[in-house]
Amino acid sequence: MKFLRHGPAGAEKPGLLAADGTIRDLSGHVADLSGAALSPEALAKLGALDVDSLPVVNAATRLGPCVAGTGKFICIGLNYSDHAAETGATVPPEPVIFMKATSAIVGPNDDVLIPRGSEKTDWEVELAIVIGKTAKYVSEAEALDYVAGYCVSHDVSERAFQTERSGQWTKGKSCDTFGPIGPWLVTKDEIADPQNLGMWLKVNGQTMQDGSSRTMVYGVAFLVSYLSQFMSLHPGDVISTGTPPGVGMGLKPPRYLKDGDVVELGIEGLGTQKQTFRADR
């Protein structure tokens, strides 16, 4: 199933995408797509509802972040061998982990704000894992049992804040609106192999990233297991798993986003996003 959240920012309601392409409201059956409602069992019950009996939502409605109640937005750096190569970095012996502030989360088609003083705002299409139930010290073999599903994540980054201002990467990753997720939370049963998904991103209609999750160094099951050795993963936590090559900082010369640029991105089976970048005045 493809679950989603629709409505004004801060007042989203749960819904799903029906087979005929209409959005159906789920607020009569679940308060939101958060907490216990994200367990694989709970999502399966929602998916078993008579879709035709659910209220139809106006197709023009805003789509919000596809999951609520995100306590941790965990990102994995340099997790694609070809992306590491384009940035001149070596593949790390263990996953590089950093946090993105949950206040960065916005809907898949919301405007993205270029922060004051930014000169190097960059793009990154990423496959995200959404946790469905608490995971602690889980094995790689059982890791997917704790996954609710997958979604598209745009790990927007300000490279000067990230790498030129000393300290860790978080401040270059956590600016307001730097975390669009969605449009859908796609349950794991719909994705036969998360390690074989085409991924793409365009800037003003020009393809910049055209890759695949095949080149991911540390795969989905490994990452869930690995992270659970250091911290409990809770329902609604999002793990953004890294990006393929084609980011702005890797171009020669580098290219960064400016006011008015339009970025479109998507992942096979997980939908698409489209954002206009605006200067944060």
N, C-alpha and C positions, 0 to 999 in steps of 0.2 A: 504494500500500500504506500501511497504518497500522502503524508500528513503535512499540514501547514497551519499557519496562524494568519488571520486576516483582520483588517480594521486599523483604526488610527494608532499611532505610536503610543504605547503605554496602556492601550485598551484593546489589545488584540484578543480575538476569540479563536478557539481551536476549529480546525476544519480538515477536510481531505479533498483530494483531487479525484473526481469520479472518472470512470472509463471513458465517458463521453466528453471529457475535458471541462466539465463544469466544476465549480467549487461548491462543496456542500458543507453546511455548518454543523459542528459537533457539540455546540455549547449546551445542548439539551442532554448530553450523555457524559460529558467530562468537563471539569472546570477549566483546565488548560493542559497543554502538553508539557507537563513538568512532573517531577517527583515520581510517585508510584505509577502514574499514568504512562510512563515511558518504558515500563518493563515489557519485554517481548510478549508476555502473556496478556497484559492489559491492552497493548496495541493490537494484538490478534483479535481480542473481543470487539474492539472498535471497528476493525476491518471486516468483521462478520455481520455488522449491522446491515439492514436493508437500505442500501444507498439511495434508492429511488424515493424513499420516504423522508430523507433528510432535506431540510430547507436549502434552496439554491441561493448562492451568494452572488451579488452583482459582479460580473466579470471584471469590471473596472476597479474593484476594491483594491486597496493597498495590501500587499503581502508583507507581513512582519517577519522577524527572525523565526525560523521554523521550530524552535524549541525555547521554552521558558525555564526560568529557575537555574540558569547556568551559574554554578559556583566557581568553576575553574575553566579558563580558556587556555589550554596548554598547546604550545606550538613546538614543532620539531624542526630544527635548522639543518641545512645542508644534507637533506635526506634523499636527494636524487643525484646519482653519480654524475649525470651530464650537467646539472646545475652547479654542482660543486666545481666542476672543471671550468665552467664559464666564468666563475668568480675568482679563479685562481686558488681555491681552497682544496684541501685534501679531504677525502671521506673520513669522518671521525670514527675512532674505534668503538665508540658507544654513541647512542643518540644524543644530540645537542638539544637540551630542553630549555625553553624560556616561556614566560607567561605573557599573555596579552590581557590587558584589563578588560573585565566584562562590560565596563561602561563604553567600550568601543563597539559593542554589538549593535547592529542595525539591520533593517530589512534588506532583501536582495536587490531592490531597485531604488533604494533611498539615495539621495545625494550624499557624496563623500566630501568632507571638508578638508581642504589643504590647510594645515595649521599655520599660524602666524610665524614668520621667519623661515618657513620651509622653502628649500630650493631643490630638494631631491626626493620628492614623493614618488614612490615606485609601486608597481603592481606585482601580484603573485597569485595565480590560480592554485587552489589546493583542495585535496580531498579531505573532508573532515569526518571523524568518527563521533557519534553521539552515544554516550553511555546510558544504558537503560536500567541497570541495577548496580548496587554497590559492589565494587571489585577491590579485593585486598589480597595480596600474595597469590594471585591466580597464575596458573600455568599457561603456557602458550597454547596448549591443546584445548583448554577450556575457555580461552579468552573471549572468543566470539559469543559465548553464552551471555556475556555481560553487555553486549552491544545492542542498542535499540535500532540503529541504522546509520545511514550516511547522508551527507549533504555537501553542497558546494560551499567552500569558504574562500573569501578574498582576503588574503593576508596583506593588506595595504601596509606599506612601510615607508618611513622617512629615513633615508640612508644616512644623512648627516647626523641626525639625532641618534641613530642606531650605532654608528661606528666611529664618528668623529668627535663626539662630545664626552668621551671617557665613560667608564662604568659599563654596565650591562646593556643588552639589546632592548630591554623592555620599553624604555621611553621612546624609542623609534617605532614601536609597534602598537602602542596603546592609545594614540590620539583619538579623540572623539570621532566616531563613525568609521574607524579603521578596521572594523570587523563585520562586514556583511556576511550573513549566513542564510542559506536557503536557495531556491524558493521552497523546497520540500525536504522533509525528513523521509527518506526512502528506506523502508524496512529492509533488513539484511537479506530476507528471503528473495527479494527482487534483484539482488546483485549477486550473480553467480560467482564472480571472482573480482574482489576489490583490487586485486593486483594486475588487472588487465582492462583498465578504463582509459579511453581517450580523453584528453584534457586540452582546452584551448582558451586563448584570450586575445582580444582585439582592442586596439586603441585607435579611435576615430576611423574604424573600419579596416585597419591594417592588422593583419595577423602578426602577433608578437610571440605568442607561446603556442606550440603545437606538439604536445608530448603525450606521455602515457604513464600511468601508475606502474607499468612494468619496470621502469628504471628506478623505482623506489628502493633504497638500500635496506631500510628496516621496515618490514611489512606491518599491516594492520594488527594481526594477532600478536606479533612480537611486541609492538609498541604498547598495546593494552596490558600485556603481561609485565613488561619491563617497568612501566610507570607504576603499576600496582605494587611493585616491590618497595617503592619509596613513599607512596601516598595512597590513601584510599581514593578511588574514583567513584563519584556519586552520580545518580541519575541527573541528566541534563548537562553534565560536564562535556565539553567539546575538546577534541584533540585534532588540531590541524596538522597534517602530516608532511608538509613540505611541498616544494614547487619544482616543476620541470624547468628546463632552460628557456631563456627568452626574456628575462627581466631587464628593466631599463638599465640597471647598473652594469649589466654584463655586455651591453652594446658598445661598439667602438665608433664614434664617441658615445658615452652614456646618454640616455634620454630619460627625461623625467616628466611627470604630469603637471599640467598647468590649468588655470581656471578655464572652464568650458570644455575640457577634454571629456570624451565619452568612452567608457570602458565596458566592453561586453565580454563575458566569460561563461564557460560551461564545462560540464563533465558528463560523459556518456551515461545516460540513464538517470542522472540526478538533476537535470534541468539547467536553466541559464539565469544569469544575472545581468543587469545593465545599470550602470551608475554614471551620473554626470558629476564631475569634480568641480567644486566651487571653493574659491578662496574664503577662508574663515576670517571675516572682518570683525 
